[in-house]
């Protein structure tokens, strides 16, 4: 028998090497090369163009038009997509096992089936299992077509025959192409199946939604090129012990990135949350120290999130600095600014900071709320009731403006907040009804204002 030829493929960039190496020579990543059966020589039809041959034209001659969108029937899902599904787009959604990816897309297909033709391709569950879930969720699936198949050629043939407007592939890691001898889920199979499905979607105008597995560190499994192939990359986040789920867009060729969709898991599936700010605010019977509410911006949506801080005497030589939902390195920087420009030392204190509700805040506008929450806990003195705060803190002690400050203030006023401590540059030109604004430009000025 002829010896099977193997090669080593990088999980990050998809580059191949004839032998194993600790460091990928293509992208420089360590320990990412995995053994895979070498792919056969490429045939002509596998690399067919996305469309027919066309002459070279000037960019100004090409007519630009708005792409029509098909609403999925789930407003929170449409928000993350940028308004709805685009014909010919390929969407990749990843998340932890059991977080609700299949449930959400089955709900979306059931809603879409009332207006367009849809197809659900399942490779991980049997047809009976999918039907059982639809019955449990009490979905109207009379117009939802189902195909239980993992061979790529059979799936493409079914898509060409049925010509649905929207198709869901659950999941991309279970598919395999008979032209490759590698096992399903291998780097070469995932890359080739995703590339062929993307090429088919562009040729036919079918919207394809791919469900992807994630690794133990939370990134999408498979080669990094998988995220480059598709048009939109969504991540399903949330604690399995909590009933709330978040969807973030990390890449979107047809809309804004960093959009956030908030869902609640119920016994009848996922339901969009109309007022997500209420999820991230704790309900206290009395005023408590160490709590500060900030107005953050997730894409085009302003959200109110409670920041909690606990400062306690350190019982070890090296005080601990721990943050959940916020950048820990930025916490150390803020404590240094607090000492240098406000004269407040925490070198003998343990400092713990938490963003309520499991939300992750990456924008620098959380700097000022974190500092005020730390000061409130250190003094054991609650902040004024109805206070909203946002602002970036610089190393020189200055408070810098945050983008879209007016929208943050309007969201706070809508939810009943009556006092805002904000950067001076974000001060509104016209007063906002029911909201008193305290503009500040220095850290020490902000702390003195709340004494």
N, C-alpha and C positions, 0 to 999 in steps of 0.2 A: 504493500500500500504506500502511496505517496505521502510524505510527511506533511502534516498540516502546517502552513506558514502562519506565524503569529507576529504581531507587532505590539508596541506599547503606545497607548493613546493617553494624552493629558486630559484630565477631567476639567481643567480650567479653560484651556484655549482650544482643545481638540487636535493639537499637533501630534504627529506620530514620530516614533523613534524605533529603530530596528532592535534595540536592546534596552533593558531597564537601566534607568539612571535616577539618582536621588533628586536631581534638579532638572526641571524641564528646560531644554535648551531654547525653546521658542518663547516662553513667557516668564521663565525664571521661578516658577512656583515649585515648592518642595513637596516631595512624596505625593505627587498627583498622577504619576504614570501607572496605568493598569494594563494588564495583558489582555489582548483582544485578538481574535482571528482576523488575519489580514483580509481586506475586502478584495473581491475580484476586480479585474480590469473593468473600467466604466464602459457601459454601452451608450450608444448615441441617445436613446430615448430617455435615459435617466437625467440627462442634462438638457432637456428641451427648454427653450426660452420661455419667459413668463408670458409673452405675447408674440404675435406675428412680427416679422421684420418690418421696420419702419425707417424712413430716411431721416437723416440728421436735420433737425429744425432749430431755429432760434428759440430761446426760452420765451421771448416776448410774443411769439406766434402761437404758443400753446394756450388754449383757453382754460382759465382757472375757474372752477366752480365749487360751490359748497357741497360736501359729500352728504347725501341724505342719510339720516340715522333711523334705526328701527328701535323704538323703546322696548325694553325687555319686560315691562310691566312691574318691575321692582325699582322704585325711585332711587333708593340708596345705591343699587348696583349701577343704574344709569349715571348717577353722579360721578362715580369713580371712572366709568368708561368715557366720560366727557359728554354725555347726553344720550347715549344709546349705542347700539351696534352698527358698525359700518360695513357695507357690502364688500366682500373680499378681504376683510381684516382677519388676522389670526391673533387670538388672545390666549395668553398662557396664565393660568391661575394656579398658585402653589400654596401649600399650607400643611400643617401637621396632620397626621392620620386622625380621622374622626372629628375634625373641627367643623365640617359642614360643607365642604366643596361640592360633593355630589348632590347633596340636598338642595343647595342654593340653585345649582344649574338645572336640576330637575324641575324646581319651581318656576324658573325663568322659562324653560321650554314649554311647560304647561300653559303659561300665560301667553307666550309667543304663538302657540299653536292656534290661537283664536284668530290670528291675522295672517300668518305665513306658515309654510310647511317647514317642519323641523325633523331632525333625526338625532337620536341618542345612541351612541356606539359605546357599549360597555365591554371592557376587557378584564375587569377585576371581579365583577359579579355576574351571576347568571341572570337571564331574563326574568325568572320568577322572583329573584331577590329585588330587582328594580321595581317590578310590579307591586311587590309587597310594600316597599317603601312609599310608592305613590298612593297606595290605598291607605296606608297609615297616616299620610299627610293630607288625605282627603282632597287630592288634586284631580282636576278634570283632564284626563290624559287620553281621551278618545281619539284625538288627532295627532298624538305624539308617536312617531315611528321609532321602533327599537331594533337594534342590530347587536347581537352578541358575537363579536369577532375580534381577533387580534392580528390577523394577517393583513398587512398593509395593502396588498394588491386587491384583496376582496373588499376592503373598506373603500378604496378609491373607485372600484367598479360600482359599488352600491351608491356612492355619492354621485357618480356620473349618471346612473340610471334614475335615481330618485330626484336629483337636483333640488335638495332642500335649500331654503334660504339661510338656515342656521343649523350647524351640526356641532355636537359636543362629543369629544373623544375622551373617554375615561378608562385608562390614562395613557399618556404618551409612552411611559416606561414599559407598558405591557405589549406594545406593538412590535412586530418584527417584519422585515422584508425578506422574501425568499431569495432575493438576489445576493444577500449577505449570509454567511454561515455563522456569524456571531450570535450569541444567545440574546433573547429579548432583555431589554434593560441595559445592555452594554453601551459604551460610548458611541460606537459606530452605528448601532441600530437606532438609538435615540436621535442622533444627528441626522441620519439619512431619512428616517420616517418623518421627522419634523420638517426637513427641507422639502420633501416631496409633497407633503400636505400643504405647506405654504405655497409652493409653486402651483398646485392644483387650485387652491383658493383664489390666487391672483388671476388665473386663467378663466375661471368660471364665475367669479363674483360671489361664491358661497362664503359666508362667515363661519369660521371654524374656531371653536373654543377648546383648548387643550388643558386637561388637568395634569399637573406635574407633582411628583413626589418631592419631598425636601429631605435634606440630610440632617444629621443630629445637631449641627450648628445652625440650622434654620434656613440654609440656602437651597436653591433649587438643585435637585440631583441631575447629573448628566453634565455634558460639556458646557462651558460658559457660552459657547457659540449658540446654544439653544435660545438664550435671551436676546441675542443679536438678530436671529432669524425672524422672530415673531414681531408683531406690531405693538402689542401691549403686554406688559408684565404686571400681574396683580399678586399681592401676597395676602393670604388669609391669616390673621393674627388673633390671638386670644388665649386665655387660660382655660384649659379643659374643665377646671373646677368652677368656672364662672359661666353665666348664661349669656354673656355679651361677646360679640365677635366684631372684629374690625377688618376692613379690606382697604389696603393702600395700593395706589398705582405708583410703581417705580419707573415705568417707561410707558409712554403713550404717544404714538405718532399722530393721533387724531384728537388729542385733548391735553389738559394740564396734568402734570405729574404731582405727586404728593397729595392728591385728593384722598379723602377719608370717607368711607361708608361704614355706618354703625348699625349692627343688627343685634337682635335679641333672639336667643334660641328658645323656642317653645315646643310643646308637644305636637304642634302642627307645622313645624319647620321654622325657618328664619323669618323674622319680621323686622322691617326697617324701623329705626327709632327716630321719631320726628324731632325730638328735642334732646340731642345727645349731651348737651351741657349738663343736664340733670344727672347723668350717669357719673360724672367726674367731680361732683360736689357732694361732700359728706353732709349729713344732717346732724347738727349738734343741738342738744337741748339748751345748753348754755355756751357762752363764749369761751373758747379754749385758746391757750397760748400755742404758738408754733404753727399756726394755720394761716395761709394767705392764698387768696383766689387770684389767678392770673387769666388774662385773655390771650389765648394763643391762636395762631392761624394755621389751619390745615388745608392747604390748597386754596380754594375759594370760600371756605367755610370758617367763620370764627367760632371758637369753642372756649368755654370757661372751664378751667381745670383747677382743682385745689392742690396746692403744694403744702406738704406737711414737713416740719423739721423738728428734730429732737436733739437737744444739746445737753449732754450729761458729763459729769466729772469722769475723766479717764482713770482706769484702775490698772493700766499697763503703761510701760515706758513710752510706747508709740501709740498715740491716740488714733482711733479708727475714723476713717472718712468713707461713708457708704451712701450711695445714691441708687434709687430704683426708679427707672423711667427717665432719668436725666444723666448727662455725661459726668462721670466721676472725676475726670481730669479737670473739667471746668469748675467743679465744686472746690477743688484745692486752690485754683486760681482766685475764685471769689473770696475765699477765706483770707488769702493774702491781701487782696484789695481792701477787705474789711479792716484788717489790722493796720495797714499802712495809711489809709485815707480817712478812716473813721475812729482809729484808736481803740478798736475792740479786738482783744486777743483771744484766740481759741486754741492755743498750742497745748493746753492741758485739758482739753475737752474732746469727748467723742461727739461727732456730728453725723447725724443720719437724716437723709432727705428722701422723700417719697412723693411720687405723683399719683394721686388717688385714681382708682379705676383701672389701673394697668395700662394707661396710655403712655406712649413714649414721646417725649418732647425733645426735639433736636435743635430748635431755633434758639438764638441767643437772647430773645426777648424774655426768657425765663430767668435771667440773671437777677434782676431787681426783686421779683417775688421770692426767689430763694434766699437772698440776703435778708429781706424783711421777715421771712418766716424764721430764719436762724436767730435774728435779734429778738423776735417775740418769744421764742423758746428760751433763749439765754436769760432774758429779764423776767421770764414767767409772767408776761403781760400780754393779754390778747390785743390784736389789732382792732381798729374801729370796725364796728358792724356795718356791712354793706360796702366794704372797700374792695375795689378791683385795681390790680397793679400789672404793669408790663413795662419792659425797658431793658436794653442791653447795657451792661456795665463794662467800661474800658479799664485798662490797666492803670491809667492816670486818674481813676476815680470819677471820670465823667459818665453821664448817662446818655446813651445814644438813642436816637429814635428807632422805632420798629415800623416795618412796612404795614400799610393799610390800617393805620391807627383809628381812623374814623369808624371803620366797620367793627372793630373790636369794641369801641365805646358804645356804639349803637346796640350791639348784642348785649352788653352788660346792662344798659339802661332798660332794654326790653325784658330782662329777667329780674328787674327790681333792685339793682345796685344803684346806690345814690352818691357814691364817692369814688373818685378815680385818682390814683397817684401815678402819673405818667411822665415820660420825657418832655422837656420843654418844647422840643421841636414838633411833638405830636399834639400840642394843644390845639383844640378846635377853634376855627375862626368865629364860628357862631355857637352860642350855648346850646347844649343838648338838654332837652326838657327832663327834669327830675334827676340830673346828674351834675354834681359839683366836682370840678376838676382842679387838682393841685399839680401844676407843672413844676418839675424840679430838673436841675441840670448837673447835680453832684450827689455822690453817695451820702456824704455827711449831711447835706441839706435834706435828703429824703428821710434819714434817720431822725434828724432834729424835728422834722415836721410831724413825726408820729410820737414824740415824747409825751 
